[in-house]
Amino acid sequence: MPKERNIIAIGGGGFGANPGQGIIEEYILKQTKKKRPNICFIPTATGDNEAYKVNYYATFSKLQCNPTHLDFFKRTPDLNKLISTQDAIFVGGGNTKSMLAVWKEWRLDKLLKRAYKQGTVMSGVSAGAICWFENGITDSWAADLKIMPCMNFIKGTCCPHYDEEPQRKPTVKKLILANKVKNIYAVDGGVALHIKNEKNFKSVVFRKDKNSYEVSSKKGNIIEKSFRKVILL
């Protein structure tokens, strides 16, 4: 029987902003269907930032799980052994372009794809949300938001921080109306877009009055189609 495949792409928030709260984090752990799952934090996009790791452990150590993390800017462990023993992965925010370049050099992208197909729950915020998609809208460059190719576990383009950063909505609108992309999955802060088996999309809301959307156009007008909501508050 094929393994159930889960991606939980968070538009903003979680332990990076609110350490110890653990609302969306507990939801991620539940998707593993394990009593005490193994979860690994990958903070490559911030250069393995120490404070980010402190927030991770401050949150996940309060939950029923076995938390660990992966550093690339110290001595790097046996990646195959580490990834193959995880029930869930959480990828942190930061510079998506730099993160993916490091992963490809170490072939971590291949190991994550294999783990995903075998049922490991993949999750993350911002850079850790868009990395699973065919393309992501990123601020890895200082000047403007840009579309960049990502790992392509999920077809389409993802934009995090949809309601949190002023450039996001105008950029999404411009890209769609210019026919750069047909549609964009836009995720507010305080929401995770939960994608099951690449087809079943729903919004998991952990902050009030938030949502995620499939944004497209019809006759020159932008349309925001909301996904079915699961509210954790």
Backbone hydrogen bonds, N-H to C=O, Kabsch-Sander energy under -0.5 kcal/mol:
donor,donor_aa,acceptor,acceptor_aa,energy
7,I,195,I,-2.2
8,I,122,M,-2.6
9,A,7,I,-0.6
9,A,193,L,-2.4
10,I,8,I,-0.7
10,I,124,G,-3.0
11,G,188,D,-0.6
11,G,191,V,-2.8
17,A,14,G,-1.3
18,N,14,G,-3.0
21,Q,18,N,-1.7
22,G,18,N,-0.5
26,E,22,G,-1.7
27,Y,23,I,-1.4
28,I,24,I,-2.2
29,L,25,E,-2.1
30,K,26,E,-2.0
31,Q,27,Y,-1.2
31,Q,28,I,-0.6
32,T,29,L,-1.4
33,K,30,K,-1.3
34,K,29,L,-0.6
39,I,66,N,-1.9
40,C,88,A,-1.9
41,F,68,T,-2.3
42,I,90,F,-2.8
46,T,43,P,-1.5
47,G,44,T,-2.5
48,D,43,P,-2.1
49,N,43,P,-0.6
53,K,49,N,-1.5
54,V,50,E,-2.0
55,N,51,A,-2.1
56,Y,52,Y,-2.0
57,Y,53,K,-2.5
58,A,54,V,-2.4
59,T,55,N,-1.3
60,F,56,Y,-3.0
61,S,57,Y,-1.9
62,K,59,T,-1.2
63,L,60,F,-1.1
65,C,63,L,-1.7
66,N,37,P,-3.0
68,T,39,I,-2.1
70,L,41,F,-2.4
79,L,77,P,-0.9
82,L,78,D,-2.3
83,I,79,L,-2.8
84,S,80,N,-2.0
85,T,81,K,-0.7
85,T,82,L,-0.9
86,Q,83,I,-1.5
87,D,38,N,-2.1
88,A,38,N,-1.6
89,I,121,V,-2.7
90,F,40,C,-2.8
91,V,123,S,-2.1
92,G,42,I,-2.1
95,N,45,A,-2.5
96,T,94,G,-0.9
99,M,95,N,-2.2
100,L,96,T,-2.7
101,A,97,K,-1.8
102,V,98,S,-2.0
103,W,99,M,-2.5
104,K,100,L,-2.5
105,E,101,A,-1.7
106,W,102,V,-1.7
107,R,103,W,-0.7
107,R,104,K,-0.7
108,L,103,W,-2.4
111,L,107,R,-1.4
112,L,108,L,-2.7
113,K,109,D,-1.9
114,R,110,K,-2.0
115,A,111,L,-2.3
116,Y,112,L,-2.7
117,K,113,K,-2.1
118,Q,114,R,-1.2
119,G,116,Y,-1.6
120,T,115,A,-2.5
121,V,87,D,-2.4
122,M,6,N,-2.5
123,S,89,I,-1.5
124,G,8,I,-1.6
125,V,91,V,-1.8
126,S,10,I,-2.2
128,G,125,V,-2.7
129,A,126,S,-1.8
130,I,126,S,-2.4
131,C,127,A,-1.6
132,W,129,A,-0.7
133,F,130,I,-1.9
134,E,154,I,-2.0
134,E,156,G,-0.7
135,N,156,G,-2.0
136,G,148,M,-2.3
137,I,158,C,-2.5
138,T,136,G,-0.6
138,T,146,K,-2.9
146,K,138,T,-2.2
148,M,136,G,-2.4
150,C,134,E,-2.5
151,M,131,C,-2.3
152,N,133,F,-2.3
153,F,132,W,-1.7
154,I,132,W,-2.0
158,C,135,N,-1.7
159,C,185,Y,-3.1
161,H,11,G,-1.6
162,Y,187,V,-2.2
164,E,161,H,-0.8
165,E,161,H,-1.7
168,R,165,E,-1.8
169,K,165,E,-0.5
171,T,167,Q,-1.9
172,V,168,R,-2.5
173,K,169,K,-2.4
174,K,170,P,-2.5
175,L,171,T,-2.6
176,I,172,V,-2.0
177,L,173,K,-2.7
178,A,174,K,-1.8
179,N,176,I,-1.6
180,K,175,L,-2.5
181,V,175,L,-1.0
184,I,215,V,-2.1
185,Y,157,T,-3.3
186,A,184,I,-0.8
186,A,213,Y,-2.4
187,V,159,C,-2.7
188,D,211,N,-2.1
190,G,12,G,-3.2
191,V,188,D,-1.0
192,A,204,V,-2.4
193,L,9,A,-3.1
194,H,192,A,-0.8
194,H,202,K,-2.8
195,I,7,I,-3.1
195,I,193,L,-0.6
196,K,194,H,-0.5
196,K,200,N,-2.4
197,N,5,R,-2.9
197,N,195,I,-0.5
199,K,196,K,-1.8
200,N,196,K,-2.3
201,F,199,K,-0.8
202,K,194,H,-1.6
203,S,228,R,-3.2
204,V,192,A,-3.3
205,V,203,S,-0.7
205,V,230,V,-2.9
206,F,190,G,-2.7
206,F,204,V,-0.5
207,R,190,G,-0.9
210,K,207,R,-0.6
213,Y,186,A,-2.8
214,E,225,K,-2.4
215,V,184,I,-3.3
215,V,213,Y,-0.7
216,S,223,I,-2.4
218,K,221,N,-2.4
221,N,218,K,-1.5
223,I,216,S,-3.3
225,K,214,E,-2.3
225,K,223,I,-0.6
226,S,224,E,-0.7
227,F,212,S,-1.6
230,V,203,S,-3.0
232,L,205,V,-3.1
232,L,230,V,-0.6
233,L,205,V,-0.5
